């Protein structure tokens, strides 16, 4: 009996010492990086960074460029799907329908940089990402990113040097803008004084978060950009209700 009692005590102690949260407890995300047009050199670094940020939040990150992952049953395993600089037509109609179903059931989407240069013939995707890519100025250009909350500046702006996208239209009427860039500081901007570069919104019961930054590899060492990605991942995966 003493042996049984001792074993019970040791089992209880082990239970008390075991961390409450683990990657399995929090869930999984899918990082999808298939490209059908231009392929960004920074994709491997973007994936590595997103993996690290996911691990910080107790999430397991699965990586794939296989569109066959987009089935109703498989997508149901994930808290969020991250499009990491995808380009062009990456999903067929059946896979698109599965992804629409996933978002409609409360799933999360996170788009990084060229995710806005994706699936131009799929109107629902344009609504999901918030705005499609139009063009960008030649080369890397420098500006400042101004964080925003409730349509007002929120905190100190920070310097950025990246490929700064122009979009087909201003998404502000449809989304909650999280940051803008200052076109007066560089050449080639076409959106004027109000140039959103990051935003979030609810779509069909699901969550959507996007940043247009992420072309240049050096950004993935910037604390401000990492903070932006971290919050986007938390929102898309449902760990935070505040994007």
C-alpha positions as CSV (number, residue, x, y, z in Angstrom):
1,X,0.0,0.0,0.0
2,X,2.8,2.4,0.8
3,X,4.3,1.8,-2.7
4,X,0.9,2.6,-4.3
5,X,0.6,5.7,-2.2
6,X,4.1,6.8,-3.1
7,X,3.5,6.2,-6.8
8,X,0.2,8.2,-6.6
9,X,2.1,11.1,-4.9
10,X,4.8,11.1,-7.6
11,X,2.2,11.0,-10.3
12,X,0.4,14.0,-8.8
13,X,3.6,15.9,-8.4
14,X,4.5,15.2,-12.1
15,X,1.1,16.5,-13.1
16,X,1.5,19.7,-11.1
17,X,4.9,20.3,-12.6
18,X,3.8,19.7,-16.2
19,X,3.2,23.0,-18.2
20,X,-0.5,23.7,-18.7
21,X,-0.1,24.9,-22.3
22,X,1.7,23.1,-25.1
23,X,1.9,23.4,-28.8
24,X,-0.6,20.6,-29.1
25,X,-3.0,22.3,-26.7
26,X,-3.0,25.6,-28.6
27,X,-3.4,24.1,-32.1
28,X,-1.8,24.4,-35.5
29,X,-1.4,26.8,-38.3
30,X,-0.7,26.2,-42.0
31,X,2.0,28.3,-43.7
32,X,1.3,28.2,-47.5
33,X,3.9,29.6,-49.9
34,X,3.0,28.3,-53.3
35,X,3.8,30.7,-56.2
36,X,2.5,30.6,-59.8
37,X,4.1,33.9,-60.9
38,X,7.0,35.9,-59.3
39,X,8.7,34.2,-56.4
40,X,10.2,36.3,-53.6
41,X,13.7,35.5,-52.4
42,X,12.6,36.3,-48.9
43,X,10.0,33.5,-48.7
44,X,12.3,31.0,-46.8
45,X,13.1,33.7,-44.2
46,X,9.4,34.7,-43.9
47,X,8.5,31.0,-43.3
48,X,11.3,30.6,-40.7
49,X,10.2,33.8,-38.9
50,X,6.5,32.8,-38.9
51,X,7.5,29.4,-37.5
52,X,9.4,31.0,-34.7
53,X,6.5,33.4,-33.9
54,X,4.0,30.5,-34.0
55,X,6.2,28.6,-31.5
56,X,6.2,31.6,-29.2
57,X,2.5,31.4,-29.1
58,X,2.4,27.7,-28.5
59,X,1.3,26.9,-32.0
60,X,2.6,24.2,-34.3
61,X,3.3,25.4,-37.9
62,X,2.9,23.1,-40.8
63,X,4.6,24.2,-44.1
64,X,3.3,23.4,-47.6
65,X,3.3,24.5,-51.2
66,X,0.9,21.7,-52.0
67,X,-2.6,23.0,-52.9
68,X,-4.0,19.6,-52.2
69,X,-3.8,20.5,-48.5
70,X,-6.9,22.7,-49.2
71,X,-9.7,20.2,-48.4
72,X,-12.5,20.7,-45.9
73,X,-11.3,18.0,-43.6
74,X,-7.7,19.0,-43.6
75,X,-8.3,22.8,-43.2
76,X,-10.4,22.0,-40.2
77,X,-7.2,21.0,-38.3
78,X,-5.9,24.6,-38.4
79,X,-6.6,27.7,-36.4
80,X,-5.2,29.9,-39.3
81,X,-3.8,29.6,-42.8
82,X,-0.9,32.0,-43.6
83,X,-0.4,33.0,-47.3
84,X,3.4,33.8,-47.3
85,X,4.0,35.9,-50.5
86,X,1.9,33.6,-52.6
87,X,1.5,34.8,-56.2
88,X,-0.9,34.0,-59.1
89,X,-3.5,31.2,-59.3
90,X,-2.5,28.8,-56.6
91,X,-5.8,27.0,-55.9
92,X,-8.3,25.2,-58.2
93,X,-12.1,25.7,-57.8
94,X,-12.5,22.7,-55.4
95,X,-9.7,24.0,-53.2
96,X,-11.2,27.5,-53.3
97,X,-14.5,26.2,-52.2
98,X,-12.9,24.3,-49.3
99,X,-11.1,27.5,-48.2
100,X,-14.3,29.5,-48.3
101,X,-16.0,26.9,-46.2
102,X,-13.1,27.0,-43.7
103,X,-13.3,30.8,-43.3
104,X,-17.1,30.6,-43.1
105,X,-16.7,28.2,-40.2
106,X,-14.6,30.7,-38.2
107,X,-11.2,30.0,-39.6
108,X,-8.4,32.6,-39.8
109,X,-6.4,34.0,-42.7
110,X,-3.1,35.9,-42.6
111,X,-1.6,37.4,-45.7
112,X,2.0,38.6,-46.0
113,X,3.2,40.9,-48.8
114,X,2.5,39.2,-52.2
115,X,-0.6,37.5,-50.8
116,X,-2.3,40.5,-52.4
117,X,-0.8,39.5,-55.7
118,X,-2.8,36.2,-55.8
119,X,-6.0,34.7,-57.2
120,X,-7.2,37.7,-59.3
121,X,-10.0,35.6,-60.9
122,X,-11.5,34.7,-57.5
123,X,-13.6,37.6,-56.3
124,X,-14.1,36.1,-52.8
125,X,-10.3,36.1,-52.3
126,X,-10.1,39.7,-53.1
127,X,-12.7,40.4,-50.4
128,X,-10.8,38.2,-48.0
129,X,-7.4,39.9,-48.4
130,X,-9.0,43.3,-48.5
131,X,-7.4,44.8,-51.6
132,X,-5.4,43.4,-54.6
133,X,-1.9,44.5,-55.6
134,X,-1.7,47.0,-58.5
135,X,2.0,47.8,-58.8
136,X,5.0,49.0,-56.9
137,X,7.7,51.6,-57.4
138,X,11.0,50.4,-58.9
139,X,13.4,48.9,-56.3
140,X,13.3,49.3,-52.5
141,X,12.2,52.7,-51.2
142,X,12.3,54.3,-47.8
143,X,9.4,55.7,-45.9
144,X,7.8,55.6,-42.4
145,X,5.1,53.3,-41.2
146,X,2.5,55.0,-39.0
147,X,0.6,52.6,-36.8
148,X,-3.1,53.4,-36.5
149,X,-6.0,52.6,-34.3
150,X,-9.6,53.6,-34.8
151,X,-8.6,55.7,-37.8
152,X,-6.1,57.7,-35.7
153,X,-2.3,57.6,-35.4
154,X,-1.4,55.2,-32.6
155,X,2.2,55.4,-31.4
156,X,5.5,56.4,-33.0
157,X,6.1,55.9,-36.7
158,X,9.0,53.8,-37.7
159,X,11.4,53.8,-40.7
160,X,11.1,51.1,-43.3
161,X,12.8,50.3,-46.6
162,X,10.9,47.8,-48.7
163,X,9.0,47.2,-51.9
164,X,6.0,49.4,-51.1
165,X,2.8,48.1,-52.8
166,X,0.2,50.3,-54.5
167,X,-3.3,48.6,-54.4
168,X,-6.1,48.7,-56.9
169,X,-8.2,50.7,-54.5
170,X,-8.1,51.9,-50.9
171,X,-9.4,49.2,-48.6
172,X,-10.2,51.6,-45.7
173,X,-14.0,51.6,-46.3
174,X,-14.0,47.8,-45.9
175,X,-11.4,47.1,-43.2
176,X,-9.8,48.3,-40.0
177,X,-6.5,50.0,-41.1
178,X,-3.6,49.2,-38.8
179,X,-0.8,51.1,-40.5
180,X,-0.1,53.5,-43.3
181,X,3.0,54.5,-45.2
182,X,4.0,58.1,-46.1
183,X,4.1,58.5,-49.9
184,X,5.7,62.0,-49.6
185,X,8.9,60.3,-48.6
186,X,9.4,58.2,-51.7
187,X,8.7,58.1,-55.4
188,X,6.1,56.0,-57.2
189,X,3.2,56.0,-54.7
190,X,-0.2,56.2,-56.3
191,X,-2.6,56.2,-53.4
192,X,-2.1,59.7,-52.1
193,X,-2.1,60.9,-48.5
194,X,-4.0,57.8,-47.2
195,X,-1.9,54.7,-48.1
196,X,-2.9,51.7,-45.9
197,X,-0.2,49.1,-45.7
198,X,-1.6,46.8,-43.1
199,X,-5.2,46.0,-42.0
200,X,-7.7,43.4,-40.6
201,X,-11.3,42.6,-40.8
202,X,-14.0,39.9,-40.3
203,X,-15.1,38.0,-43.4
204,X,-18.0,35.5,-43.4
205,X,-17.6,34.7,-39.8
206,X,-13.8,34.3,-40.1
207,X,-10.8,36.5,-39.5
208,X,-8.5,38.2,-42.0
209,X,-5.2,40.1,-41.3
210,X,-2.8,41.4,-44.0
211,X,0.5,43.3,-44.2
212,X,1.9,44.6,-47.5
213,X,5.4,44.6,-46.0
214,X,7.8,41.7,-46.2
215,X,9.6,41.8,-49.5
216,X,13.1,42.6,-48.2
217,X,14.8,40.1,-46.0
218,X,16.1,42.7,-43.6
219,X,12.6,43.4,-42.4
220,X,12.5,40.1,-40.6
221,X,15.1,41.4,-38.2
222,X,13.2,44.5,-37.4
223,X,11.4,44.5,-34.0
224,X,8.6,46.7,-35.3
225,X,7.8,44.4,-38.2
226,X,8.1,41.3,-36.0
227,X,5.6,42.9,-33.6
228,X,3.3,43.5,-36.5
229,X,3.6,39.9,-37.6
230,X,3.2,38.5,-34.1
231,X,-0.1,40.4,-33.6
232,X,-1.4,39.4,-37.0
233,X,-0.7,35.7,-36.2
234,X,-2.4,36.0,-32.8
235,X,-5.5,37.6,-34.4
236,X,-5.7,35.2,-37.4
237,X,-5.3,32.2,-35.1
238,X,-8.0,33.5,-32.7
239,X,-5.6,33.9,-29.8
240,X,-6.5,37.6,-29.6
241,X,-9.7,39.3,-30.5
242,X,-7.9,42.6,-31.1
243,X,-6.0,42.7,-34.4
